[in-house]
Amino acid sequence: MSKSEIKNLIKITDLSKDEIDHLIEIADQIEANPKGFSEMCRHKKLATLFFEPSTRTRLSFTAAMMELGGDVLGFDDAGSSSATKGESVSDTVVMAGCYADIIAMRHPKEGAPVIASQKTTVPLINAGDGGHFHPTQTLTDLLTISRKKQLGNFTIGLCGDLMFGRTVHSLIEALLRYEGIKFILISPPELRLPKYVKDEMDEAGAEWTECEALEDAMPDLDILYMTRVQRERFFNEEDYVRLRDSYILTLDKLKTAKDDMIIMHPLPRVNEIAVEVDDDPRACYFYQALCGKHIRMALILYLLGLK
């Protein structure tokens, strides 16, 4: 595959709306007939280059490639890579391209996947870069919404850390392409959505409001998207401790919610969703994890030109 033919996924806007819809269609085909896809990546290898800790994303990519009949190699900690010796991200990616057919990379520094994509010799997927982008989580979210609701004509509440939450930023960018979506931004003042994301919403003509109390927004929501306050994004431990318990979803707070509202969360959760909520039929966050495997299977097939 020549450099000009390589398609990477760095941010969700690298995919057109038609491409996203195509990936969702493939993912639904996989769910309906998993055996039909079990050999499609036979003799193919995925390199997982995770310079930052991950559970769901790394395991999801691994499971996705294995269920497609492929193999997986890589590392799950920068400490076990040659980064400890001073090797650049670009060199690591070029090296991995000698051994694998496709790469999934997570890195704590914003922009690292952009630099890596300029050197890669195989398709590269950004599996999260600092507070910037997490496009495969966004695809996971879109697939979940499409299966539980529809992609359009709903009110979504985004709650918690909206300043540093890369999943929130990417999801908003993706949803701006669909019609009839109202956004309610629920956060303390210190963790409000960045201005540049609000500007994008305004440019797209999206309807959005801000509030501080989850209870005020609850009755209007079709989807509640919870996020954790992320310790790793804070420079000041005191600020983290002060804000980490800002929003905790309990069954009591769900009393005013719609019966068919769905609760989503990119995970991991800390304590922002009480365990008692897990048995509520509106809880969809663990189902999201399954959707993540299906959509990453679809993405691997698409970027490798197999589907």
N, C-alpha and C positions, 0 to 999 in steps of 0.2 A: 504494500500500500504506500503510495507516494505521500509526501508531506501535505500536498494540496488536497488529497482525498481523505485525510484523517479528520474525523469529526469528534470534537471533545465536548464535554459538558462542564462548564465552569460555573455558570449561573443559570437560573431558570429561564432567563430571556434568550439564552442560546437556542432554545427550542421554540418553534412557532406554536401557535394554538393548535394547528392541525397535527403537528408532530406529537404534542401532548395527548391529544385525543386518540392518536394512533397507538401510542404507548399504553394508554388505558384499555384500548380494545385488545391489544396483545395480552395484557395482564389478565383480563377477563377470560380470554381463551385459555390461558395457562391454568386459571382456577378451575375452569370447566373440564379440562382434559390435560392434567399434568403429565401423564405418561406419553402424550404426544410430543412433548418437548424434552424428554429425558435424555435424548442423545444428540441434541442440536449443537452442543458445544464440545462434543467428544474430540479429544486431542487439542483442545484450546486451554489456555492458562490465563488466570486472573492474578495479577500482583496486587496485594493489598499493602500499601505503604502508609502506615498509620503512625505519624510523628506525635500524635496526641491520643490519650486513652479513649477508648470507645467500646461499648458492648453491643448495643443493637445494630449500629451501622455496620461494624466489621463482621459480626456474626451473620447479619442479613446478606451482605455481599457474598460471604463464604457459602452460606446455604444456597443462595441463588445460583452461583456457578456450579456447585456440586449437583444440584437438582437438574441442571441443564446438561450434566454429563461431563463437565469440565473439571480442571484441577485448579488449586489455589496455592500460591506461595507468597511470602512476604514477612512483615514484622508488625507488631502491635505496640511498639514503644520505641521512641527515638533512641533510647539508651541501648537498644539491641541492634542499632544500625550503624553504618559508618559515619553518620552525622556526628557521633561523638569524637570522631577523628578529624572533623572539619570538612567532610565532604559536602559539597553544595547540593541543594535540592535538585537542580538541573542535572548534575552528574548522576545522582541516585536514580532519577527518572530515566535517563538515557540507558543506564546500566540495566534497569528493570525491563526496559523495552527489548533488550537482547534475549530475555528469558521468557517473557510473557506476551500475550496477544492483546491484552487490555489492562489498564491500571486504574485502581481506585485509591485516591490519596487524601488523607486528612492531615492538616497542618495547623498549628496554633497561630501562625502569622498570616494576617490578611494579605491576600495577593500572591501567596506562594504558588497556588495552582496556576495562576496566570503566567508566571515565570516558567513553571514546569511545562505548560502547554506549548511554549515557544520552542522547546527542545525535544519534546516527546516524539518517538517514532511509531507509537501505537496510540489508539484512542485512550484519552485520559478523563476520568470522572472525578470531579471535586466532591469528596465525601465530607466536606466541612472545612472552612478556613477562618479561624478566629471568630470575630463577630460579623463577618461579611456574609458568606453564602453557604447554603446547604441544600442544593437543588434536588437531591434524591429524597430528602425528607419532604420537600414540597411536593414532589411527585407522589410520594406516599400519602400525603394529606389529601391531594386532589383525587386519588383513587378511592380513598376512604369516603370522601364526601360524595363522589359519583355513585358509590354503591349504597350509601345510606340515605342520601338526599338526591340532589341533582346539582350540576355545576351551573348555578345561576338562580336568581330570584330568592335569596334568603338573607337573613340578618345574622352576622357572625360577630361574637364578642371575643376579642383578643385580650387576654388577662395576664397580668404579672409583669415580667421584665420585658418591656417593649423597646427599650433602648438598646440593649445588648443582644436581644434574642434574634439570632440570624434566621431561625426558622420562621419567625413572624414576618421579617422583612421580605424573605423570598416568597412566602405564601401570599402576602399582599400583592406583590408584583405579578404573580401568576393570576390571582383572582381578578385583577383589574381588566383582564381580557374577556371576562364573562359579564353578562348583562344582569342588571337588577340586584346587585349585591350592596348591602348596607353594612358598614363597619362601625362597631362600637369599641373604642380603645379604652381599656380599663387598667389603670396603673396609678401608682403614687407619682407625684410631680417629678421626683428624681429619676424615674424610670420610664418617662413618656417616650413615645415613638419619635425618632429623629426627624428633624425638619425636612431633610431631603426626601424621606419616604412620604411625608405628608404632601410635599410639593408634587410628587409623582401622582398621588391620589387626586389632587386638585386638577392637575393637567389632564387626567383621564376622566374628569367629571364625576368622580365617585362621591357618594354620600357618606360622610363620616362624622362622628361626634366623639368627645372624650368625657370620661367620668372617673371618679375615684372609688366609688362604692359598687362592688359587684352586685349587691342586692338591688340597686337602682336599675341596672341593665337587664337582670335575669328574665323578667316576664316577656321581654321583646325578642329573646334570642331563639334562633333555630339551631345554631351551633355555638358551643362555648369551647374556645381553644385556650386551655390553661398552659402556663409556662412556669418554670422554676426560676427563682432568683439565683443566678449563676455565680458562685464564689470565685471561679477562675477568671471572671471578667472584671473583678473589682481590684483596685489598687489599695483600698483602705478597708481593713477588716472591720472597723467599727461601722462603716456604712453598710457592709454586707449583713452584719448581725442585726442592725436596726431595721433593714428592709426585707429580710428573708421570709418573715412570717406575715407579710403584708396581706396576702390573700390565701386563705385556706378554704377549699370547697368542702362542705359537709352536706349531709342529707337534709339538715334543717334549712340550709340556704337554697336547696333545690325545691322547696315547697312551692315557690311561685313560678317555677320553670314550666315550660310547655311539656306535655306528656311525650311528645315525639322529638324534643330537642336531643341533640347528641353532644356528648362530652369528649373532647379530643385533647391529647397531650403528646408532644414529641418524645417524652421520656428522656432521661430518667426523672422520676419524681423524687422529691425529698419528703415534704409534708404538705405540699400545696393542694393535694387531693387526699382527703381522709380515706383510709382503707375501707371504711363502711360503704363508700360510694361504689366500690368495685362491683358489687352485686346488683346495682341499679341497672335496669335494662338500657338506660341512656348512655352508660359508660362504654366508650368505643376505643379507648387508648391501647388496650392490648390487641384488639382487632387491627388497629393501625400497624402494629408490628408485623402481622401476617401480610397485610397489604404491602408493606415495605419489601418483603421478599418477592412478591409477585411483580411489583413494578420494577425492581432491580433486575429481575430475570428478563423482563421485556426490554429494559434499557441496554443490557449487555447484548442481547440479540440484535437490537437496532443498530448500535454503534459498530458492531462487528459485520454489519451488512447481511445478517442471516434472516432478518424478518422485516 
